[in-house]
Amino acid sequence: MANAEADRTPRHSISEVAAASGLTTHTLRWYERIGLLDPIDRSYSGQRRYSDADLNRLGFLNRLRLTGMPVAGMLRYVELARAGERTVEARREILVEHREEVRQKIADLHATLAVLDYKIDIYSQHVEQVGHAAPARDCGQEHQWYEQHDHSDRKKQSA
């Protein structure tokens, strides 16, 4: 998946790959079974041996999962990558579309973080003044503040 060709020499055990990738051995086997990974080479005793190229693909797949790409989208991308150079534009389009989804999630998280910061500030001020948690009376103000900021954030995104 990366520009430079990674070494395809099978050398890493499944436990080494699980530790390096943060995935379980069950997930690694499942990725192979559903086709996210190419068939993994086996040692003379039948143990899986992963290459640096496999580790690179897993790294990319982990990034896609972290951004919330569904497994079906990852499979589509991998299928296109296997089809070769003629699918570069289709792979680019998948990533461009997904990037927009990620940007929207980031914007939503920023708006949510602003609400959390506001709520924390209310409680902090109250604790400083009174010495205990804020009563529920601030909920209407919070809702009003949230509505103002949520709309303004969305206006900025669409501008």
Beta strands, then each sheet from edge to edge (+ up, - down):
strand 1: 41-42
strand 2: 48-49
sheet 1: 1+ 2-
end
